[in-house]
């Protein structure tokens, strides 16, 4: 199947705390962020006290939207989604604000109901992690949306006034963790029984910042928030720590903005209360949410059903090598043989082999002296959906071994912390086998089709069809087969079928 033509889509998200424009490039199932601008306007800052939007926030939001209009007129995306959430939904002057946005900027903004906001947050989580189950919690400036995920999709959602602006005390009063904790418990208790779960999928900037803080406190080596998992008790300790920090202490944390330091303690107390009332066992952070949910739901059903990791790796490696269909050809050549090996990631083994195969020509245009290390770094932190952190490491090692003769990858300590020795060894074997296939065939799928890879108890066997032995089974093939076999603890065997 030819690779789908890329197209751009934009989402304008007018939230209670921030107004944001994100331009995405869509390549089939793969979603890439190509432009992202946020203004912390605080539109819902006064909502709990006055029932109206912040006048200063309205001005800042309109200024941001006028700039976003100019950007979009230059970029010309195929689609634009403009939505507003809790502040515009709940404020008395919300309809007037939406009308003013249309008159002054030309954007027709859809105000999402609480149930719609919860739904799109859940769809966004599924776009980033299609096997996700449990409960999604999307924390914004004014509200928290909760919705259950199960194998059939998203359930019924609720919205609760648990955003920082809804929990804040009188203007000028300091943060009071006990008062906020009492309010949070009162507002969560009526729905807690409906949302008890083991896994909580946390959506929203505040919780992403809590995750980054936990990474620093625990010395976690891979600073990628998407699908970062935290044991509930560790998350509880981190939340309590943040809740009792002064504003100045939070501002001293590297990367923490002044406005985020004002709202983070509220998010920490809400998370603490959710852990207790929903009896959570683990927190998983999602970098995908309402915006990605809007895009994902608009995709054709056939595209939504594709695996995001395979499609993302396909898009990342696309158009870099000699043949667009080399990745699928390598997958078909390697996977049947590797299926005979003991599984290391359960049912995910074949998906990871397929994904790695799509990365085989990533870096083909880079200098060979630096290619392996550059590809390793790119894969390890690629904004690709659908892979856990150990899977990131596995694919990065395989991509490195695809190009490197000697195994000296960057960040070896990270790999040794997140992968078992068996997984690290298998990733090297996969990369070496990809190199074998590419060198044997000259990266030509048609030539590769005239050979076969098999594994038996003692041997890695490369077989060439009659009439193709002289073409395929040269000295280079023997050398690469020997390396791949060594990584698998086997001996190489080269035969004519």
N, C-alpha and C positions, 0 to 999 in steps of 0.2 A: 504494500500500500504506500503511495507517495506521501512524503511528510507534509502535513497540513501547512498551508500558507499562514504565517504569523499575522495576527491582527491585534490592534490595541483597543483597550476598553478602559474607561475611567470611572472612578467612584468618588463622589463628594459626600463626605460623612459629617453632618453637623451634629455634634454631640453636646452634652451638657458642659463638658470641660474643654474639649478641643474641637476645632474644625479642621478637616484634613482633605487634601486632594491626593489620590493615588492613581497613577497611570500604570496599567498592567499590560504586558505583552502576553497574549494567549497563543500557545502553540499546541493545539489539540487539548489534551487534559492538563498540560503543564501551564502553570501560572507564575509569571515573573514580574516582580516589581521593577519598573524602569524609572519612575519618578514618584517621590513621596515628600509632601510638604505639610507640616502641621503647625497650627497656631493655637496656643493654649489661651483661648479667649475667655473662658469661664462664663459662658452664656447662661448657665443655670446656677451661678454662684448665689443669687439672692432668692432662689425659688422657695426654699423652706421658710424664709422670713417674710417675704412679700407676696409670694404666689405669682410673681412676674419675672421676666427675664432681666438680667443685669444690663442697664443702659450702656455701660462701658463695653460689656461683652457683645451687645448688639452691634455697636460701632466697629469693634475689632473684627467681628464675624463678617460684616458687610465689606469691610476693606479687604479681608482675605478672599472673599468670594469674587470680588472684582478682579483681583489678581489672578485667581484661578480661571476666570473667564478668558483672560488674555492668554494664559498658558494653553488652554484647550483650543482656542482659535488657531494657535500656532501648531499644535500637535495633531489636531484633527483625528481623534480616536473614532473608531467605528461605532462605539456605543458610549453613552454617559448615563450613569445612575446617580441621582442626587437624592439623598435621604436625610431625614432628621429624626432624632430619637427623643429621649425623655424630656429634656427641657422644653423643646418646642411642643411636645405632646401635652405636657402638664400645665404649662404657664397660661395664665388668663389672656395674656397678649400674644400667645403663640400664633394664632391665625393671622393677626396683624403683621407679625414678623415674617411669616411665610409669604404673605402678599407683598410685603416690602422687598423681600429677596427677589421675587419674580419681577417686580417693577424696576428695581435698580440694577439687577445683574442678568436677568433673562433666564435664570434657572427655575424650572418648575420642580419644586421639592416635594417628595413624597414623605409624609410624616408617618412613621411606622407605629403601629400599636405595640403595646408591650408584648403581646403574644407573637406578633410578627418579628419583633426584634429578637426574641428568644429563639424563634424558628430559624432565622437566618444565621444567628450565632451557632446554632447546632449544625446547620448545613455547612457552615464554614469549617467547623471542627472536623466534620466528615470529609471535606475537601482536602484537609491536611493530613488526616489519619483515618482512612476509610474503615478500619476495623475497630474504631473507638466505641466503647460502651461505658455506661455510667451516667453521670449527670454533668451537664455543661453549666457553668456559671459565668456570665458576662457582666463584669463590673464596670459601669461608666461613672460619670461625674455625679449623676443624680439617682441612678437606679441600679439594681441587680436583677438580671434575668436568669431564671433557673429553668432548665428543661432536661428531660430524661432522654438518653440515647439507648437504643436497643438494636438488635440485628436487623429489624425492619425499617429503621430510620429514627426520626425525631418524634417525640411524643408531644403532649400538651405542655405549654410553658406558662410561667407566671412571672410577673414583674413586681418587685418590692422596692420601697423607698430606702435603699441602703447604700446609695452612693455617698461620697464624702459631703457633697453639698446638702444632701437630705439629712445628714447626721450632725452637721455643724451646729454649734451653740450660738448664742447671741453674738453679733458682730463685735470683734475685738476680744472675745473671750478665748482663753487658751484651750488647747485640746485636752479633754478630760476623758481618759480611757474608760473609767468606770461608768460614766454617763453614756458614752457611746456603746459600751458592751451591753448595758441594760437595754438600750433602744434596739440594738441588733438582736438580742435574744427575744424581745417582745415581738419583733417583726418576722423573725424566722420561725419561731415556735409553731404558729398555726399551720405551716406547710411542711414542717420538717419530716413528718411521717411519709409524705408522698415522694420525698427526694433522698431518702437514705440510700447510700451506695458505698461501694468500696473505692471507686475511682472518680475523682472530680477533675473535670477538664476546665482549667482556669483560662478565661479570655479577658483581655484588657491590659492596658499599659501599666496600671498600678501593680498588678500581679506579676507581669513580666519583670518589673523592677525588683519586686520581692525575690523573684527567682535568681536574678543576677546577684543580688545581695547574698543569697544563700550560697551561690557558687563561690563567692569570695570568702565567705566564712568557713566553708567546708574544704576549700582548696581544690574545688572541682576544676579539671584542666580544660574542658571544652566549653567555651562560652557561646553556646548555641541554645537559645531558649526554647525553640520549637521541639516539642516532645521531651523536654527535660522533666524527669520524674523526681519527686521529693516524697520521702516517707512522711506520713501525716504527723508523726511525733516530731520529726525534725522541722517540718513546716510550722508546727505549733510553737516550737522554741524560737524560730526566726521571727514569727509574727509578734510574739510577746516582747522580744528584744526591740523590734521597731516601734511597737506601741509605747514603749517607755523611754524612747530617745527624744531628746529635745530637737526642735527644729534646726538649731544651729549644728547639732551633731549630725543630723541627716544630711545637711547641706555640705558637710565636709567629706561625704562619701563620694568617691570618684564617679563621675558621670551623672550624679544626681542634680537635677535642675531645682531651682528655688521653688517653682510652682509645684513640682512633683513632691518635694519634701513636705509641703503643706497637706497634701492629700494622702500620702502613703500610710501614715499611722491609722487613718480610718480604714483603709483597705486591709491593713494587718489585723485590726480588731474584727472586721467582718469575716476574714478567713479563719481566724481563731474560733469564732462562734459557729461557723459552718462545720469545721472539723468536729467540734463537740456535738452539735445537734444532728448532723447527718451521718455521724459515726464513720467518717472517712478513714481510709487506710493509706491512700496515696493521692498526691496531687500531680497532674500532668499539665504542663503549660502548653497552650496552643498559640502559635503566632498567627493563626488564621481565625477569622471571626465573621462579623456581619458583612463586611465588604467582600470578602472572598465567598461568603455564602450567596450573596447576590449574583456574583459572576458564575459560580458553580451551578446554581439552579437554572440559569439561563442557557447552559450548555445542552446540546442534544443528549438524550438518554444513553445513546451508544457511547458517546465520549465520556460521560460521567461514570460509566461502568468500567473504564480502563484503569489499570493499576497506576497510581500517581508516581511511584518510584521508577518504574520502567519507563513511563512516558517522560518523566522529568530528565532521566539520564539520556534518553533518546534525543530530547531537545537540546540538552547541554552539549552533547557530542555531535549534533547534526552538522552536516556540511563542512566538516573539518578534514575528512579523509578522502580516499579515492573512490569510495562507493557508499551511497546512502544506506544500502541494505547490508552492510558488513556486520553491524551489530546483531540483527536477527539471525544471520548466517552463523556467526560464532556461537550464539545461544543454542541453535539447533545442533551444532557440532559438539559442544562441550557438555550441555545439560544431561543428555542420556547417560554419559559416562559418569558424571559427578553424582547422579542420582543413586549410584550403587555404593557411595560412601556413607558412613554413618552421619546422620543429620546433626548439625551443630546449632541451627536456628529453627529447628522443627520444620513446619511447612514453608517457612520463609526461605529455605535454602535455594530452591529453584528460582524464586523471585530475585534473590540477590545475584545469582549467576546470570540471569537475564539482564538485570540492571548493569552489572559490571561489563557484560558484553557490549552494551550500548556505549560504554565509555572507552572502548578499545582504541579509537582514533582521537580521543581528546588530547590535545597537545601536539598533534601531528605537525603543526606549523611552527612549533617552538624549537629553539636550539637544542640539539640532543644532549648537550652537557648539563642542561638545567631542566629538561622536560619532566623528568620523573618527580622532582621535588615540587615544581610548580603545579603539576597535575594533582599531586597529593594534597596540597593546600586547598586547591580549588574544590576538589571533591569533598574534603572533610567539612567544609563550611558552606557548601552550595545550598542555596535556598530552595531545595527540592523537598516536596512533601512526601510523606509516607515512609520515612525511615527513622528508626530509633537511633540513639547515639552510638550503641555498639555496632549497628549496621553501617553508620557513617564511617566509622573507623575501618570496618571490614572492607568496604568499597574503596576507601582511600588507599589501603595497603595493596589491594588487588591492582588498582590503577598505577601505583608506584612500581610494583613488580612487573607490570606489563612492559615498562620501559627501561628499568634499571637492571644491570647485571649484578651489582652488589646491593645488599639490603641495608641502606643507611638512611631511613626515612626521617624527615623532621618529626619532632614531637614523639619520639619513641616512648617516653614515659606515659604520655596520654594513651597510646595504644596498649601498653602493658597494663594500665589501670582498667581500661574499659573492655578489653578482649581477653578471653582465656588463651592460654598457650596453644590449644588446639585450633581455636578460631584464627589466631594470628598465622599459624602455619598453613591452614587451609587457604587463607586469603593470598598468601604468597604463592601457593600452588596454583590457585585460580589465575593470578596474574601471569605466572610463567606459562600456563597452558594457553592463555590468550596470545602471548608472544609467540609460542610455538605455532598456533594456527595462522597468525598474521604473517610470520616469516615463511612458513611452508607454502602459503598460497599467494604471496605477494599482495596480501590484503584484497584478494579477488574472491568474492563469493562463488563465482562459477568454477574456479579452480578448486576451492575448498570443498565443493560438493563432490569432487572425485576422490575424496579421502574420508577416512572414518577413524574416530578415536574410541577406544574401549579400554576398560580397566579390568584386570582379573586379580586373582589373589596376590600375584607376585609382580605383575608387569603393567606398565603403561604401554599400550599397543597402538601404533599408528599404521594404518593400512591404506595403501593406494590401490585404486582400481587398476585392472590390467590395462597396459598402454600408457599409464600416467606415472609409473614408478620413476622413470628417468627425469621427469619434469618436477615431481614433488619431493622425492626422497633423497635430497642431497646432503652434503656435509652440514649445512646450517640446520636442516631439519633434525639430524642426529644430535647436534649440540643442544638445540632447544628442547628436544624430547628428553634428553638426559637431565637437564635442569628441572623440568616439570616433574619427572619421575622421582628425582631425589626429594623434592618437597613433599611428595606423597608417600615416601618410604618404599618406593617400587624401583624396578629396573626397567629401562626402556627396551622396547622391541619394535623394529621397523620391518614391515612385511608387505608383500604384494598380494592383494586379494584375488 
